[in-house]
C-alpha cells in the first residue's frame, strides 16, 4: 500500500516534535508499505527545522521520505503562524496533481493539528483515486474556543469548524489519539462508526539507547542523587496548559524535606515560571535534552510529574506523550489531570491528585518519599508493563494499517 501522510509539523526524534508521523511511517515501512510524509520546512515545534532550497523538495529523514514545502517564518501564536499555515495549505493544493501522479497513494491521511488541510488532502485523494482519512490530534475549533475564549461566530472559528465538518464528512475513517472522540463525533452529528482510537505510543527499544556524548542535564541530576536528593521531575513544554505553577508552588511545602523539584524543557511560559520560583532553592530548571537522551534522563528521577490545567476539552480524554515516556522509564507518577480517562489509575503506577492544589502535590511527594525503594520500583514497573502492552508503536502502527485497509 502507498501511504501519503500530510502533517504540517512532522519532525523526527532528532529534529524534535512532532514524532508520531515519523515513528508510524518507520513501522509502516517495516510492514512492507511505501510511505511519504508531507511537512512544512518551518514550525515552532521543532528543535531543528528543514533547510531546503525550494518548495516541494524531497528529503530523507533517517530513512523516511519527506516532501518539504517552504513556508514563512513566524514567532509566537499570531498572524505569522496563520500565514505559515495558509502558505502550507495553498502549496499543498497547488501540488495536488503532482503528488497524486508521483506517489500514487492508496491512502491519503490529513494529519495536521488543524483541520483545514483536509481540502488539499481531499483534492490529492480525488486525483489519485485514493481513500481519504483524517487523523485527529486536538479538537479544533473547540480548542481555541476554550483556550482562547473565542465565540463560535469568530471568523477563525467558522473556518476551522468548516474544515472539521469537511474532515468528518469526507473521510473514510476518523483516527484519533483521544479515547472518547466518538462522543465528540456523535455530538457533532456525524457517523461514529468511522471512529478508530489509536493513542500516542512509545518505542520500546528507546529504554536501551544511550547517548554517545555526555549530557550535562543528566550529569547534574546524577550528582544531586549522589548527594542524597529525592528528585521529582517534569519534562516537556513549559506552557500555561501544563499548570506548572501548581508544581512550583508545592516546593514551598517541601522545604524541610531533602526534595528537589526539577523542570526540564523550554516554552513560552518558562520565564514566568522561573520568576515564580525565585528564592525557592528546591526548584531547579534545566534546558531540554534530545529525544534520544530522554530515557536516560528519566531514570535519574525518583518520581515524574504530569499536570494539565482544568479544561472541558479533557471530557474526551487525553493521550500525553510525556506520560507514556514516564511509564516506559518505570518512574512512579504524580498525576494532576482531570479527564475522562486516567492511565495512571488504570496502570496502578502513581498517585492521582486534584488539579490546581499545590498542597496535594506536596502530600503526594511525601507519600512516595515515605515508601521504601522496592515499593516505588514496583509502582514504576506497573506503568512500564502497562505502556508496553497498550502503547507499543509496532502494535499501534499495525492497528493503523488495519484501519486504512478496512
N, C-alpha and C positions, 0 to 999 in steps of 0.2 A: 504494500500500500504506500502511495506517495502522500505525505502529510505536509501541509503548509500551515505553520503556526505564526500568527501575527500577534506580536506583543511589543508595543512601543518601548517598554522599559527592560526588555530581556537583557540579562548580563550573563555572568558565569561566576563560579566560586572565586576565580582570580580577579575578575573585574568588579564584582560586587552585585548588589541586588538589581533585578530580581533573579533568583537562582532557579526557580521552578521550571521555566521553559527549557533551560539547558539540561537540567537533570532529567526531565521527562524525555527530551529528544535523545539523550545518550542511551537511555534504556530502550526507547523505541528502535533505535538503530541495532541494538543487541538482539532485538526480536526479529530483525530482518527487514525493517521498514526503511524507506527513504524519507528523510526529514529536512526541511528548510525552515529557518526562523527568520522573520522579517522584523527588524527593530530600528529605532532611531539612533543616530550617531551620538546625540547628547540627551541625557536625562539627569535630574538632580539626585537620583538614587545610586548611581554607580560611583564606585571609587575611582575607576579608570574608564573614561569614555572612549569611543572609537574615533580614530583619526583617519578619515578616508578622503581621497582626492575629489570625489564626485558622488552624487546621489546614485543609488542603485549599484553599489559596489559589493561584490561578493567577498566574504571574509570567512576564513576557517577559524573557529573559536574552539580550540582544544578538541578538535575532531568533529565538531558540529558545524555544518554550513549555515552562515548567516547572510542575509541581504540587508545592507545598511543604507538607510535613507538619511540624507543630510537635513538637519533641522536647526532653527535658530537657537542660540544660547539664551538661557534665562537664569534668573536668580530669584528664588522665593516663589510663593504660590500666588502669582499675579497675572497681569495681562501677558507678560512674556511667556509664561507657561501655556496660556491659551493659544498664543501664536505658534508655539512649538507643536502643540497637538494638532492645530489646524493644518500646519505645513505637512506633518506626517500623513494625515488622513487624505489630503489632496494629492500628494505624491503617490500614495498607495493606490488611489483610484486611477490616477493617470497611467500608472504602470500595470494596471489590472490585466490587460490583454497580454502583455509581455510575460507576466508571471504565470498566467494560465498556460501559455504556449511553452515556456521554458521548463517549468517544474511539473506540469501536467498533474496537479494534485487530484487525488481521490477524495480527500477530506481537507477542508479549509476551516481553521479554528480562529475565531476572533477572540483574543485573549488579553487585550489591553485592559488596564484597570477601569477606564472609562468605556462606555458602550458605543460611542459614535463611530468607531472603526468598523462597525457591523455593515455599513453601507458599502464600503470598498471591499470588505471581505465577501459580501453577497455578490458583488459585481464579478470578482475573481472566480467565485464558485460557479456562477452562471456561465461565464465564458469557458470554464474548464469542464462544465457538466459534472461538477463535484458536489459532494454533500457539505452542507454548512453547519457548523457547530459554534456555540457560544460558551466560553469559559468565564464564569462569573467569580470575580475575586472579592470586590467590595460592592455594596448595594448603592449604585448610583441610579437616580439622583437623590436617594434617601440620605446618603452620607453627607453631602454638602447642605442639605436641608436641615439635618440635625446638628452637624458640627459647625456650620456657618450661619445657622438660623435664617436661611433664605426661604422666602414664601414660594408656594407652588407655581405662582404666576411669574416668577422671575424668568427672564429670557433664557438664562443659562440652564435653569431647572427644566424649562419646557424643551430645550434642545436635548438635554440628557434623557428626559423622560421619553421623548420620541425615539431616541436611539435604543433605549431599553425595550420599549414596546416592539420595535422592529426586530431586535435580537430574539425576544421571546416568541414572536410570531413566525419568523422565517427559519429559525434554527431547527435542525432535526433533533438535537439534544441540547439541554442546558446543563452544563457540567459545572458544579460549584464546589468550592473549598469549604463552604459553610454547611453544617449538617442539617439545618432546618430551613433551607431555602425553599423547599416545597411549600411551606406555609406562606412565604412571601409571594411565590408564583401564583398560588391559589388566590391570595388577596388581590393580586393584580388582574385576576380574571383569565389566566392562561392555563394551558394543559399541564398538570403536574406530572403526567406520565412521561414527559420529556426530561424530568429531573434525574440527574445522576450525581451522587455525592462522592467526590474524590478529594480528600483533605490534603493539606500540606504534609510533607514527609521528611525522612532522613535517609542518608546514605550510610548503611551500616559499616562500611569499611572505613569511614571517617574516624572512628574510635581508635583505629590502629595507625593513623597517619601521624607523622612527626615533622615538625618544621626543620629544614636544613640549617637555617640561620637562627641564632638566639633571638627570642622575642622579649624586649625589655619589660613589657607588662607582665609576662609570665614570671620573669625573674623577680620582679617586685613582689608579686603575690607569694612566691616561694619563700622569699626572705621573711615576709610577715608571718607566714605559717611557722617557720623555724623559730621565730620569736615568741610563738605561743598565741598568736591572734586567732580568733574564730572569725572566719571570713564569710560574709553574706553578700552575694553579688548580683548585680543586674548587668546584662549585656544587650546592646542594641541601640535603637534610635532614642535620642533624648527629646521627646516631643510632649506636648500637653496631653495627648491621648494616653500616654503611658503612666500618668498620675504618679510621677516620681517624687512630687512634693511629699506625699504620704511616706514614702520610703525614707527620704531625708529627715523628715520631722521625727521619725521613730528613733533616730540617733540620740535625740535629747534624753530619751528614757533609758538609754543603754550606756550612758557614760561611765557607770560604775563597773560594768562588765568588760572583760577583755574581748570586745567585739568590734570589728571594723566593717562598715558598710561600703561596698565598692561599686562604682558605676563605670562601666567600660563602654565607650562609644562616643558618638557625636550627634548633633542635631540642632535645630533652630531654637530650642529651648534650653540648651546647655548653659549658656551664660547666666540665665536667670536662676538655674538650679545651683550653679557654683556660688552665686551671690547669696542664695537662701541658706547654703551650708556654711557660710563664712563663720569661722570661730569653732566649728564642730570638728575637733581633731580626730573623731572616729569615723569621718566620712572621707573617702578617697575617690578622686576622679582620674580615670586613665583613658588614653586615646584608644580608638578602636584597633582591633587586630584583624589580619586577613582571615577569611573564612576557613582557610586551611589550618590555621592555628587555634581556632575556637575550641575544639575538643580538648586540646592540651591546656588551654587557659581554664576551662570549666572544671577540670579535675583538680585545680588548685583551690577551688572554693569548697567550703563546708556545706553551704546552703545557697540555693539560687532563688531570686525573687522575680515574680511576674505580676504586674499590675496593669489595669486599664481603668480609665475613668468611666463612671456610670453612663450608659447610653442605651436607648431603646433599640439601637442597631443590633445589640447582642441578644435580642429576643430570638434571632435566627441562628445563633451560635457563633463560636469563634474557632479559629484554626491557626494559632500563632506559631510561626517558625521557631522562635526562640524557646518556646515551651518544649517543643519536641527535641531541640538540641539539649536542653537541660535534662530531659528524661534519658536521652541516649547516653549522656555523660554520667548517669546514675547519681545525680545530685538530688537530695531532698528539696522540695519546693515550697516556698510560701506563696500562696496563690490568692491575689486580691483582685478577683474578677467576678462580676455578676453577669452570668449569661445562661442561656437555656441548656448548655452542655457544660460539663466540668470534668475534663480529662484527669485532673489531679485526684479528684474524688474517685473517679472510676478506677484509676490505677492504684489507689492507696499509696501514693508516693509523696505526700506532703501535708501541709496544713492550709486549709482554706480560711481566709479572714474577710471580714466586711470591707467593702471599698471605702477609702477615704478616712480610715481610722488608724492613725499612727500608733496609738497605744496597743491596738490589736496586733499590728505588725511586730511591735517590740515584744509583746507577750509570746507571739509565735517563735520569735528568735530565742527567747529564754527557754521555751518548751523544748526546742530542738537542741539547744546548748546543754540542757539538763540530761538529755538522753545519753546513753553510752554509745560509743562509736559503732558498735555492731548493730544497734537498733537503727541508727541513721543510715548505715550501709544497706540494711535490709529494705528500708523505705526507698532509698535510691534505686536499688535493684528492681523493686516492683515497677517503677517508672520505666526502667530500661527494657524490662520484659514486655511491658505494655506497648511501647513505641515500636519495638522490633516486630511485634505481632500485627499491629494495626497501621503502621506508617512507614514501612519499608518502600522506598521508591521503586524497587523492582516489582513489587506486588501492585503498587498504585499505577504504574505505567501499563501493566497488563490489563488492569481494570479499565483504564482509559481507552486502550485499544479495543477492548471488548465493546465499549460504548460506541466507538467510531464504526465498528463493523456490524453493530446490531441493526 
